[in-house]
Amino acid sequence: MDLGIKGKWALVGGASKGLGWGCASALAQAGVNLVMVSRGAAALEASADGLRQHGVTVLTVAQDITTPAGREAIWSVAGGPGKNFDIVVTNAGGPPSGDFREWDREAWIKAVDGNMLTPIELMKATIDGMAARGFGRIVNITSSAVKAPIDVLGLSNGARSGLSGFVAGLSRNPSIAKHNVTINNLLPGAFDTDRLKSILQSTAEKTGKSVEELAQARRASAPANRFGHPEEFGQTCAFLCSQHAGFINGQNILIDGGAYPGAF
């Protein structure tokens, strides 16, 4: 399927690996030019080189997107579109798991800053330009924990749920929605990423169970009986960014292999 977005510019956070890379890869396959952002320069450049084979322009910014300096580096990168992105995929590393009794105010502020306020700052910088040009797609990578909270991920539950509430209102603002600008959230379940490996390792250390035992139990918790692949996550993201998805707006789209048991 031709997604109708060839030649457009996309900003993708956390793009060197995992779900961010999956989104960047799918967009590159659709002919979209990219500004890829991640903190690790070596991994970021390696990933970018692999995507340039699709014949698109791929620029890299090795910065922390959650900081003002990191975001300024994105807007000023040579050869980039400035703030005139057609597509923005927000994605930042999730806060650590643990017991809420261990988290002080600083831990909460860091979680909210990274997983709520940073996406809002990216939207604030780009959304009016999208509306003026008559096309815009914003996809926030959040978590299945927004819909089915996980006890040890309280920092993530709180910060990402706050973002979901904000998006629910902003996406329906007529000054934005009527100009073919959509904002949606993608809620990943258990995907085969470093983030999942980190959570499994942390849980193993606290419970005494092996990582493989925990991984098998997590796989079995979904009817699909497997972990998701970043590539399939990315293809869903690319469709939401396409010309065909202009009537999908303000949605929380769960991708979890059927693990969530509810009808709504």
Secondary structure per residue as TSV (DSSP state, phi and psi in degrees):
chain	resnum	aa	ss	phi	psi
A	1	M	-	360.0	132.8
A	2	D	-	-79.9	117.6
A	3	L	-	-79.2	-10.1
A	4	G	S	73.7	24.3
A	5	I	-	-125.6	14.7
A	6	K	T	-59.5	133.6
A	7	G	T	89.7	-8.5
A	8	K	-	-79.4	169.0
A	9	W	E	-111.4	134.0
A	10	A	E	-125.9	141.8
A	11	L	E	-104.1	126.8
A	12	V	E	-127.5	121.4
A	13	G	S	-87.4	156.4
A	14	G	S	53.5	42.1
A	15	A	T	-90.8	-2.1
A	16	S	T	-76.7	-23.1
A	17	K	S	-161.6	176.9
A	18	G	H	64.2	-145.0
A	19	L	H	-67.7	-35.1
A	20	G	H	-62.1	-43.8
A	21	W	H	-63.3	-40.3
A	22	G	H	-58.4	-41.4
A	23	C	H	-67.8	-45.0
A	24	A	H	-60.8	-42.1
A	25	S	H	-62.8	-46.6
A	26	A	H	-64.7	-38.5
A	27	L	H	-68.3	-39.8
A	28	A	H	-61.8	-40.1
A	29	Q	H	-62.5	-27.9
A	30	A	T	-85.6	2.6
A	31	G	T	88.5	18.4
A	32	V	-	-90.8	134.1
A	33	N	E	-75.4	146.0
A	34	L	E	-126.5	144.8
A	35	V	E	-114.8	110.2
A	36	M	E	-98.7	133.1
A	37	V	E	-123.4	134.8
A	38	S	E	-165.8	159.1
A	39	R	S	-78.7	-30.5
A	40	G	-	-88.1	107.8
A	41	A	H	-63.6	-44.4
A	42	A	H	-63.9	-49.4
A	43	A	H	-64.5	-36.8
A	44	L	H	-64.3	-46.1
A	45	E	H	-65.1	-38.9
A	46	A	H	-62.7	-42.3
A	47	S	H	-66.9	-40.9
A	48	A	H	-63.6	-41.6
A	49	D	H	-58.7	-39.3
A	50	G	H	-66.2	-29.5
A	51	L	H	-87.0	-19.0
A	52	R	G	-67.3	-16.4
A	53	Q	G	-64.1	-16.3
A	54	H	G	-82.8	2.2
A	55	G	S	79.8	21.2
A	56	V	-	-110.7	161.2
A	57	T	-	-79.8	127.6
A	58	V	E	-127.1	115.2
A	59	L	E	-107.8	150.0
A	60	T	E	-123.0	145.1
A	61	V	E	-132.5	106.0
A	62	A	E	-87.3	80.6
A	63	Q	S	-142.9	165.0
A	64	D	-	-86.9	108.2
A	65	I	T	-66.4	-15.3
A	66	T	T	-82.5	-1.5
A	67	T	S	-108.3	150.7
A	68	P	H	-56.9	-39.8
A	69	A	H	-64.5	-38.4
A	70	G	H	-64.6	-42.5
A	71	R	H	-69.2	-36.3
A	72	E	H	-63.4	-36.5
A	73	A	H	-63.4	-33.7
A	74	I	H	-65.3	-47.8
A	75	W	H	-66.4	-26.8
A	76	S	T	-105.6	6.7
A	77	V	-	-62.4	134.2
A	78	A	T	-61.8	130.7
A	79	G	T	86.1	-4.3
A	80	G	S	-87.2	177.6
A	81	P	-	-88.4	11.4
A	82	G	T	70.2	-122.4
A	83	K	T	-102.9	6.9
A	84	N	-	-90.3	57.3
A	85	F	-	-82.5	142.7
A	86	D	S	-88.2	-27.3
A	87	I	E	-135.6	135.2
A	88	V	E	-131.1	123.3
A	89	V	E	-112.7	107.2
A	90	T	E	-87.5	137.4
A	91	N	-	-165.5	121.4
A	92	A	-	-136.6	154.2
A	93	G	-	-55.9	137.6
A	94	G	-	-73.1	152.8
A	95	P	-	-68.9	164.0
A	96	P	-	-69.3	155.6
A	97	S	-	-81.4	169.7
A	98	G	-	152.7	-166.4
A	99	D	-	-98.3	131.1
A	100	F	G	-58.6	-22.9
A	101	R	G	-66.5	-19.6
A	102	E	G	-90.1	-9.8
A	103	W	-	-95.3	122.9
A	104	D	-	-93.2	-177.0
A	105	R	H	-59.3	-38.7
A	106	E	H	-61.8	-39.9
A	107	A	H	-63.3	-40.7
A	108	W	H	-67.9	-42.8
A	109	I	H	-62.3	-41.1
A	110	K	H	-63.8	-41.2
A	111	A	H	-64.6	-46.8
A	112	V	H	-65.9	-39.3
A	113	D	I	-63.3	-43.4
A	114	G	I	-77.6	-38.2
A	115	N	I	-110.1	0.0
A	116	M	I	-129.0	-56.7
A	117	L	I	-70.6	-35.5
A	118	T	H	-62.6	-49.2
A	119	P	H	-57.1	-37.5
A	120	I	H	-64.8	-41.6
A	121	E	H	-62.5	-39.8
A	122	L	H	-66.0	-40.5
A	123	M	H	-65.5	-43.7
A	124	K	H	-58.5	-37.3
A	125	A	H	-77.2	-24.1
A	126	T	H	-117.2	-20.5
A	127	I	H	-71.4	-34.6
A	128	D	H	-67.4	-36.5
A	129	G	H	-64.4	-39.6
A	130	M	H	-59.4	-47.2
A	131	A	H	-62.2	-39.9
A	132	A	H	-65.2	-33.0
A	133	R	H	-88.9	-9.4
A	134	G	T	81.7	18.4
A	135	F	-	-158.0	134.3
A	136	G	E	-167.2	139.9
A	137	R	E	-134.2	121.7
A	138	I	E	-119.4	126.6
A	139	V	E	-125.1	121.5
A	140	N	E	-100.8	123.4
A	141	I	E	-84.3	112.5
A	142	T	-	-111.6	-114.0
A	143	S	-	-166.8	150.0
A	144	S	G	-61.2	-19.7
A	145	A	G	-66.0	-15.6
A	146	V	G	-65.4	-37.8
A	147	K	T	-90.8	-35.5
A	148	A	S	-132.6	84.3
A	149	P	-	-54.3	143.3
A	150	I	-	-108.8	127.7
A	151	D	G	-57.0	-39.1
A	152	V	G	-82.2	-2.8
A	153	L	G	-111.0	40.8
A	154	G	H	-58.0	-39.8
A	155	L	H	-61.3	-43.8
A	156	S	H	-68.8	-44.7
A	157	N	H	-52.2	-48.2
A	158	G	H	-68.8	-51.2
A	159	A	H	-65.7	-44.3
A	160	R	H	-72.6	-32.4
A	161	S	H	-66.4	-35.7
A	162	G	H	-61.6	-42.3
A	163	L	H	-62.6	-41.5
A	164	S	H	-61.1	-41.0
A	165	G	H	-64.9	-40.7
A	166	F	H	-63.5	-46.1
A	167	V	H	-63.2	-35.6
A	168	A	H	-57.6	-37.3
A	169	G	H	-80.7	-47.5
A	170	L	H	-63.2	-41.4
A	171	S	T	-62.7	-23.3
A	172	R	T	-99.3	6.3
A	173	N	-	-67.8	119.5
A	174	P	H	-57.4	-30.9
A	175	S	H	-67.4	-13.7
A	176	I	H	-107.9	-53.8
A	177	A	H	-61.8	-36.1
A	178	K	T	-73.4	-8.0
A	179	H	T	-102.5	24.2
A	180	N	T	64.6	37.2
A	181	V	E	-114.4	122.8
A	182	T	E	-118.0	151.4
A	183	I	E	-133.0	120.9
A	184	N	E	-134.5	158.5
A	185	N	E	-114.4	134.8
A	186	L	E	-103.1	126.1
A	187	L	E	-110.1	94.4
A	188	P	E	-76.4	141.6
A	189	G	-	-87.4	-133.7
A	190	A	S	-85.2	103.1
A	191	F	B	-109.8	150.5
A	192	D	S	-75.4	83.2
A	193	T	S	-133.2	168.5
A	194	D	H	-62.5	-32.9
A	195	R	H	-60.1	-45.9
A	196	L	H	-64.6	-42.2
A	197	K	H	-59.8	-39.8
A	198	S	H	-64.4	-43.3
A	199	I	H	-64.5	-42.8
A	200	L	H	-63.7	-40.8
A	201	Q	H	-64.5	-43.2
A	202	S	H	-62.6	-42.3
A	203	T	H	-66.1	-38.9
A	204	A	H	-61.4	-41.3
A	205	E	H	-66.2	-31.5
A	206	K	H	-85.9	-28.2
A	207	T	H	-102.8	-18.9
A	208	G	-	83.7	-0.7
A	209	K	-	-83.2	157.8
A	210	S	-	-77.9	154.5
A	211	V	H	-59.7	-41.9
A	212	E	H	-65.8	-38.1
A	213	E	H	-62.6	-44.3
A	214	L	H	-66.1	-39.5
A	215	A	H	-63.8	-42.4
A	216	Q	H	-63.8	-40.6
A	217	A	H	-64.7	-38.8
A	218	R	H	-68.0	-40.0
A	219	R	H	-62.3	-42.4
A	220	A	H	-70.0	-15.6
A	221	S	T	-74.2	-12.4
A	222	A	S	-111.3	139.9
A	223	P	T	-55.1	-29.6
A	224	A	T	-68.1	-19.5
A	225	N	-	56.1	41.4
A	226	R	S	-162.2	169.1
A	227	F	-	-87.9	152.9
A	228	G	B	-74.7	161.7
A	229	H	-	-106.3	136.2
A	230	P	H	-54.4	-32.0
A	231	E	H	-63.3	-41.7
A	232	E	H	-72.6	-32.5
A	233	F	H	-62.0	-44.9
A	234	G	H	-61.4	-38.8
A	235	Q	H	-65.6	-35.5
A	236	T	H	-65.4	-42.1
A	237	C	H	-59.7	-46.3
A	238	A	H	-60.8	-39.1
A	239	F	H	-64.0	-42.3
A	240	L	H	-62.3	-24.9
A	241	C	T	-88.0	-1.9
A	242	S	S	-83.6	170.1
A	243	Q	G	-64.4	-26.0
A	244	H	G	-77.7	-12.6
A	245	A	G	-104.3	22.5
A	246	G	T	-67.1	-14.2
A	247	F	T	-104.2	9.0
A	248	I	-	-103.9	112.3
A	249	N	-	-149.5	138.6
A	250	G	S	71.3	26.0
A	251	Q	-	-105.3	150.3
A	252	N	E	-106.9	105.4
A	253	I	E	-101.5	114.1
A	254	L	E	-87.2	128.9
A	255	I	E	-127.2	94.4
A	256	D	S	-142.3	17.2
A	257	G	T	67.4	19.4
A	258	G	T	86.8	13.3
A	259	A	-	-66.8	-36.8
A	260	Y	-	-70.3	125.7
A	261	P	-	-87.5	-7.0
A	262	G	-	-82.2	165.0
A	263	A	-	-87.1	-18.6
A	264	F	-	-128.8	360.0
